[in-house]
Amino acid sequence: MIERLDAFMARANAAYYASRDPFVDFVTAPEISQVFGELLGLWAAMAWSMLGSPAPFALVEAGPGRGHLMTDALRAAKRAMPAFVEAADIHLIETSPRLIGLLKDRLPQAMFHADLSTIPDQSIILLANEFLDALPIRQFVRRGPAWRERYVADGAFVEASAETALPDAPEGTVIERNETAEAFVAALASRISRRGGSALLIDYGHDGGATGESLQAIMDGQPADPLAEPGRRDLTAHVDFSRLAMAARNAGAEIRGPAAQGAFLAALGIHERTAQLGHHAGQDDALRLLAATRRLTSPEAMGSLFRVMAICPRGMEPLPGFGA
């Protein structure tokens, strides 16, 4: 069977999340530290207040995993701004039956959706951490005077003529496009422009202009062949935030950032919150919290590779974490 790369990636990831425990293969920021989710909850509450405290509103997480981010976010927000939690209708975008079963136990008040289209048409605040990187990409390779598109056949790449217009580039250059992610952001930005709201997108990637292959697979915590054994390993690719920003602006919204995750979390107070928790914890737990914060913020770890971008209505004042 010959498939375009994005079709192959979509099929492989759907099978993977339906049948396997992804957290055996990798760990995400909400699993590393409770502080991550707490800070995003406070960010969401502050954004809600800046929007005029709409009630009710849709509090959405795309790709909620096992629910740690939303659980930590709601706990922190309830302490700081109870009215925010009272006004929130919780919606989770998730398609894996296995993960939905886990999430129903952790967040019984949540409503589940396959995509944005079935979430009520009201003001929305959306959080998405490591959601966009798993959406399917296309790859194009420069061959002589033309571009060729990559397909997958029998566990290897094959190439065919590409009809997509792309900029000139040297021989062998690879360009990736994530049309699914761009369509998701465009739909989200259109809703924010029309109904009000904000969104926070966090993922590993770049701010534009990068070329080269970023498709990767993880299995049992180790790099693996992304074309082998579809459905048995997690497939991801780096996110091009410049194209997402363009999609959001074209849909009528504004963006804030992208910013480095380390700088964003520092501006929200991750170091102060870590110290506060550590002061009341035992020595081992305090050291664990400190190590987790370093992992999330250090440029050598996740602090620079991960980018943070917000989507908001036009004319909105600066959002927390992004400066003036």
C-alpha positions as CSV (number, residue, x, y, z in Angstrom):
1,M,0.0,0.0,0.0
2,I,1.3,3.5,-0.9
3,E,0.2,6.4,1.3
4,R,1.0,10.0,1.4
5,L,3.1,10.7,4.5
6,D,0.3,12.6,6.3
7,A,-2.2,9.8,5.7
8,F,0.4,7.3,7.0
9,M,1.1,9.4,10.1
10,A,-2.6,10.0,10.9
11,R,-3.3,6.2,10.6
12,A,-0.3,5.2,12.7
13,N,-0.9,7.7,15.5
14,A,-4.6,6.8,15.7
15,A,-3.7,3.2,16.1
16,Y,-1.0,4.0,18.6
17,Y,-3.1,6.1,21.0
18,A,-6.0,3.6,20.7
19,S,-3.9,0.6,21.7
20,R,-0.8,1.7,23.7
21,D,0.0,3.6,26.9
22,P,2.0,6.6,25.4
23,F,3.5,7.5,28.8
24,V,5.6,4.3,28.7
25,D,7.3,5.8,25.7
26,F,7.6,9.5,26.7
27,V,6.8,12.1,29.4
28,T,5.2,15.5,29.0
29,A,5.5,18.6,31.1
30,P,2.3,18.1,33.2
31,E,3.7,14.6,34.1
32,I,7.1,16.2,35.1
33,S,5.8,18.7,37.5
34,Q,2.4,19.8,39.0
35,V,3.7,23.4,38.8
36,F,3.3,23.4,35.0
37,G,-0.4,22.7,35.1
38,E,-0.9,25.1,38.1
39,L,0.7,28.0,36.2
40,L,-1.4,27.3,33.1
41,G,-4.5,27.3,35.2
42,L,-3.6,30.7,36.7
43,W,-2.8,31.9,33.2
44,A,-6.2,30.8,32.0
45,A,-8.0,32.5,34.9
46,M,-6.2,35.7,34.3
47,A,-7.0,35.6,30.6
48,W,-10.7,35.0,31.5
49,S,-10.7,38.0,33.8
50,M,-9.1,40.2,31.1
51,L,-11.9,39.0,28.7
52,G,-14.5,40.4,31.0
53,S,-15.2,37.1,32.9
54,P,-17.7,35.6,30.5
55,A,-20.1,33.0,32.0
56,P,-20.5,30.3,31.1
57,F,-17.5,29.7,28.8
58,A,-15.7,26.7,27.4
59,L,-12.5,25.7,29.1
60,V,-10.9,23.3,26.6
61,E,-7.8,21.1,26.6
62,A,-6.6,19.6,23.3
63,G,-4.7,16.4,23.9
64,P,-5.3,16.0,27.6
65,G,-3.3,12.8,28.1
66,R,-4.2,11.4,31.5
67,G,-5.7,14.6,32.8
68,H,-2.8,15.9,35.0
69,L,-2.7,19.3,33.4
70,M,-6.4,20.1,33.7
71,T,-6.6,18.7,37.2
72,D,-3.6,20.8,38.4
73,A,-5.0,23.8,36.5
74,L,-8.4,23.6,38.1
75,R,-7.0,23.2,41.6
76,A,-4.8,26.2,41.3
77,A,-7.4,28.4,39.6
78,K,-10.0,27.4,42.2
79,R,-7.8,28.7,45.0
80,A,-7.0,32.0,43.2
81,M,-10.2,32.7,41.4
82,P,-13.2,30.5,42.3
83,A,-15.6,32.3,39.9
84,F,-13.4,31.1,37.0
85,V,-13.9,27.5,37.8
86,E,-17.6,28.0,38.6
87,A,-18.2,29.6,35.1
88,A,-16.2,26.9,33.2
89,D,-17.7,24.1,31.2
90,I,-14.8,21.6,30.8
91,H,-14.3,20.1,27.4
92,L,-11.5,17.7,26.3
93,I,-10.5,17.0,22.7
94,E,-9.5,13.4,22.7
95,T,-10.2,10.4,20.4
96,S,-8.5,7.5,22.1
97,P,-11.1,5.3,23.8
98,R,-8.5,4.1,26.3
99,L,-7.5,7.6,27.3
100,I,-11.1,8.7,27.5
101,G,-11.8,5.9,30.0
102,L,-9.0,7.2,32.2
103,L,-10.1,10.8,31.8
104,K,-13.7,10.1,32.8
105,D,-12.4,8.8,36.2
106,R,-10.2,11.8,36.8
107,L,-12.4,14.5,35.3
108,P,-16.0,13.2,35.5
109,Q,-17.4,16.7,34.8
110,A,-15.7,16.9,31.4
111,M,-17.4,16.6,28.0
112,F,-15.5,14.8,25.2
113,H,-15.0,15.8,21.6
114,A,-13.2,14.6,18.5
115,D,-12.4,18.1,17.4
116,L,-13.4,21.8,17.9
117,S,-16.6,21.6,15.8
118,T,-18.8,20.1,18.5
119,I,-17.7,22.4,21.3
120,P,-20.5,24.9,22.2
121,D,-20.3,28.2,20.3
122,Q,-19.3,30.4,23.2
123,S,-16.3,32.2,24.5
124,I,-13.4,29.7,24.7
125,I,-10.1,29.4,26.6
126,L,-8.1,26.5,25.2
127,L,-4.9,24.9,26.4
128,A,-2.8,22.6,24.2
129,N,0.5,21.1,25.3
130,E,2.2,18.8,22.9
131,F,-0.9,18.4,20.8
132,L,0.1,19.9,17.5
133,D,3.3,18.0,17.1
134,A,1.4,14.7,16.7
135,L,-0.8,16.0,13.9
136,P,0.2,14.6,10.4
137,I,2.7,16.4,8.2
138,R,3.6,16.3,4.5
139,Q,7.2,16.3,3.4
140,F,8.6,17.8,0.1
141,V,12.1,17.2,-1.3
142,R,13.8,19.4,-3.9
143,R,14.9,17.3,-6.8
144,G,16.6,19.2,-9.7
145,P,14.3,21.9,-10.9
146,A,11.1,20.6,-9.2
147,W,9.7,19.5,-5.8
148,R,8.8,15.9,-5.1
149,E,6.4,14.8,-2.3
150,R,7.1,11.9,0.0
151,Y,4.9,8.8,0.2
152,V,5.3,5.7,2.3
153,A,5.4,2.2,0.8
154,D,6.6,-1.0,2.5
155,G,8.3,0.9,5.3
156,A,10.3,3.2,3.1
157,F,9.9,6.6,1.4
158,V,9.0,6.9,-2.2
159,E,8.5,10.2,-4.1
160,A,6.0,11.5,-6.6
161,S,5.4,14.8,-8.3
162,A,4.3,17.6,-6.0
163,E,1.6,20.1,-7.0
164,T,2.2,22.4,-4.0
165,A,3.9,25.7,-4.7
166,L,7.1,26.0,-2.6
167,P,10.0,28.5,-2.6
168,D,13.2,27.8,-4.5
169,A,15.8,25.8,-2.5
170,P,19.0,23.9,-3.0
171,E,19.0,20.2,-4.2
172,G,17.9,17.8,-1.5
173,T,16.2,20.4,0.7
174,V,13.3,19.0,2.7
175,I,10.3,21.2,3.6
176,E,7.5,20.1,6.0
177,R,3.9,21.3,6.0
178,N,1.3,20.6,8.7
179,E,-2.0,21.4,7.1
180,T,-4.0,19.8,9.8
181,A,-2.4,22.0,12.5
182,E,-2.9,25.1,10.4
183,A,-6.5,24.3,9.9
184,F,-7.0,23.6,13.6
185,V,-5.5,27.0,14.5
186,A,-7.5,28.8,11.8
187,A,-10.7,27.4,13.2
188,L,-9.7,28.2,16.7
189,A,-8.7,31.7,15.8
190,S,-11.9,32.3,13.9
191,R,-13.9,31.3,17.0
192,I,-11.8,33.5,19.2
193,S,-12.3,36.5,16.9
194,R,-16.0,35.9,16.7
195,R,-16.9,34.8,20.2
196,G,-14.0,36.0,22.3
197,G,-11.5,33.9,24.2
198,S,-7.8,33.0,24.2
199,A,-5.7,29.9,23.5
200,L,-2.3,28.8,24.7
201,L,-0.3,26.5,22.4
202,I,2.9,24.9,23.7
203,D,5.0,22.5,21.7
204,Y,8.5,21.9,20.5
205,G,9.3,23.6,17.2
206,H,10.6,26.8,15.6
207,D,9.6,30.3,14.7
208,G,9.8,29.8,11.0
209,G,12.3,29.5,8.1
210,A,13.6,26.1,9.2
211,T,14.1,23.3,6.6
212,G,15.0,19.7,7.0
213,E,13.3,16.6,8.3
214,S,11.9,16.6,11.9
215,L,9.7,13.5,11.7
216,Q,10.6,11.2,14.6
217,A,9.4,8.2,16.5
218,I,9.7,7.2,20.2
219,M,9.3,3.7,21.5
220,D,10.1,2.6,25.1
221,G,11.7,6.0,25.6
222,Q,14.2,5.5,22.7
223,P,14.3,6.9,19.1
224,A,12.9,4.5,16.6
225,D,12.3,4.2,12.9
226,P,9.2,6.3,12.2
227,L,8.2,4.2,9.2
228,A,8.4,0.8,10.8
229,E,5.6,-1.0,12.6
230,P,2.9,1.7,12.3
231,G,0.8,1.9,15.4
232,R,3.5,0.7,17.8
233,R,5.3,4.0,18.2
234,D,4.5,7.7,18.7
235,L,5.1,9.8,15.6
236,T,5.7,13.6,15.9
237,A,7.3,16.5,14.1
238,H,8.5,20.0,15.0
239,V,5.8,22.7,14.9
240,D,6.3,25.7,12.6
241,F,4.9,28.5,14.7
242,S,5.3,31.1,12.0
243,R,2.8,29.3,9.8
244,L,0.4,28.9,12.7
245,A,0.7,32.6,13.5
246,M,-0.1,33.4,9.9
247,A,-3.2,31.1,10.0
248,A,-4.4,32.8,13.2
249,R,-4.0,36.3,11.8
250,N,-5.7,35.4,8.5
251,A,-8.7,34.1,10.6
252,G,-9.0,37.5,12.3
253,A,-7.2,37.0,15.6
254,E,-3.9,38.3,17.0
255,I,-1.0,36.2,18.5
256,R,1.4,36.8,21.4
257,G,4.8,35.2,21.2
258,P,6.1,32.7,20.3
259,A,8.2,32.8,23.4
260,A,10.7,30.2,24.8
261,Q,9.0,28.0,27.3
262,G,11.6,28.7,29.9
263,A,11.2,32.4,29.8
264,F,7.4,32.1,29.7
265,L,7.2,29.9,32.8
266,A,9.7,32.1,34.6
267,A,7.5,35.1,33.9
268,L,4.5,33.2,35.4
269,G,6.5,32.5,38.6
270,I,7.6,28.9,38.2
271,H,10.8,29.4,40.3
272,E,8.9,31.1,43.1
273,R,6.2,28.4,43.2
274,T,8.8,25.6,43.1
275,A,10.5,27.2,46.1
276,Q,7.2,27.6,47.9
277,L,6.3,23.9,47.5
278,G,9.9,22.9,48.3
279,H,9.8,24.8,51.6
280,H,6.9,22.6,52.8
281,A,8.2,19.4,51.4
282,G,10.8,16.9,52.5
283,Q,14.3,17.1,51.2
284,D,13.8,14.4,48.5
285,D,10.6,16.0,47.3
286,A,12.1,19.4,47.3
287,L,15.0,18.2,45.2
288,R,12.6,16.4,42.8
289,L,10.6,19.6,42.3
290,L,13.7,21.6,41.7
291,A,15.0,19.1,39.1
292,A,11.6,19.1,37.4
293,T,11.6,22.9,37.1
294,R,15.2,22.9,35.7
295,R,14.1,20.4,33.1
296,L,11.1,22.5,32.1
297,T,13.1,25.8,31.9
298,S,16.7,25.1,31.2
299,P,17.8,26.0,27.6
300,E,19.7,22.7,27.6
301,A,16.5,20.7,28.3
302,M,13.0,21.9,27.4
303,G,13.4,25.6,28.0
304,S,14.4,26.7,24.5
305,L,13.2,23.9,22.2
306,F,9.6,24.3,23.4
307,R,7.8,27.4,22.3
308,V,4.7,29.1,23.6
309,M,2.2,31.1,21.5
310,A,-1.1,32.6,22.5
311,I,-4.1,33.5,20.3
312,C,-6.4,36.3,21.3
313,P,-8.9,38.8,19.9
314,R,-7.6,41.9,18.1
315,G,-6.7,44.7,20.5
316,M,-6.5,42.7,23.6
317,E,-4.0,43.9,26.2
318,P,-0.8,42.0,26.8
319,L,-1.3,38.5,28.1
320,P,0.6,37.1,31.2
321,G,4.0,35.6,30.3
322,F,4.5,37.5,27.1
323,G,5.6,40.9,28.3
324,A,4.4,44.2,27.0
